[in-house]
């Protein structure tokens, strides 16, 4: 069982930056691919960025060059650095942990942290 706790959301002006953190409890954090998803009002949840257990990353086209995902396995934490924020980045951001472990798929979600980009 893994519990995920996001932090770092808030209100920021367009062009500003925020860093989201997701602290994971439990064991074998480095066996999970970690991802950030977001859900804007009235929209479906969508993938923002993912980082695999070996550090490979992938981003949604809309955030490439502005957002950076990273992980610190010693701290069981994944981060999302968000720069040059736009109003359309306003959403609840969710942390996700996913792995296939001896044929069993494990997946966990955090409760989300709200990001509002507005002047």
N, C-alpha and C positions, 0 to 999 in steps of 0.2 A: 504494500500500500504506500502510495506517495501523496503527500499533501503539498499543494503549491500555494504560495502567498505572494501576490503582486503588490508592488508599491511604486510610488513615483509619479502617479498621474496628477493632473491638476489643470489649471487654467493658464494658458500661455498665449502671447500675441503672435499673429502671423509672422513668420520668419524666425521665431524663437526656437529654443531647444528644450527637450526633456529627456531624462534617462529613466526608463522603467527597469525595475528589478523584479526578479521572481526567485524567491527562496524555496528550495525543495527540502522536505523532510523525508526520512526513509533512507534506504540503502541503495548502493549501486547507481548513484546519480549518473555516473559517466557511461552507463549502459543505455541511457535514454537519448533519443533525438528530442531536442527542445524547440518549441516553436512559439511564436507570437501570432495571435489572430486578433481580429477586431470586428466589432459589429456596430455599425452606425444605425441610428433610428430608422426603422422601417426597412432595413436591409438585412441580407443574410450575412452570417459570419464568414469572414474571408481570411485566408492566409496572408500574413504580412511578411514573415521571415522564419526560417528554420535553420538550425545548426545541428549537425549530426554528432554522434559520439566521437567521431574522429576530427571534428572541427570544420567540416565542409559546410558551406552556407548557401542559401538560396533565398531570393527576394521576389516579392511581387514587383512587377514592372513599374508600378506607380511610385514605389519608394526607393528604387535603386539609385544609389548615389547620395541619398539623403539619410537613410536609416542604416544602422549597423548593429547586427546581432553578435553577441559574444557570450562565452561561458567561462566560469571559473569553477572547475571541478573540485578544487580544494574547499571552496565555500558553498558548494551545492547551489550555485546561483547562476542564472542566465540574465543577460541584460539586453535592453534595446535602446540604443542611443538614437534619438530622433532629432534631426537638424532640419533647418529651413521648413518648419512646419507650416502647413496650409490649413485653411478652414475645413477643407474636405477630409482632413485627417482626424476630425472630431469623431470619437467613437469610444466604446468601452473596449479596452484591450485585455485579452485573455492569454494567459500562459498555458502551454500544453506540453505534456510529456508523453512520449510514445516509444514503445519498443516491441519487438517480437522476441520472446524469451522461451527457448526450447519449444517453439511452435505455438505458444500462447501469446496473444496480442494483449498488451497492457496499455491503457491510455488513461490519462488523468487531466483534469482541468482545474485552473484556479477560479476564483470568484470574480475576477476582473478588476480593472482600475480605469477610472474614467479620465479621458483626455479631451479637453475642450480648447480649441484654437479659435480665438476670437479677439477682436480689438475692442 
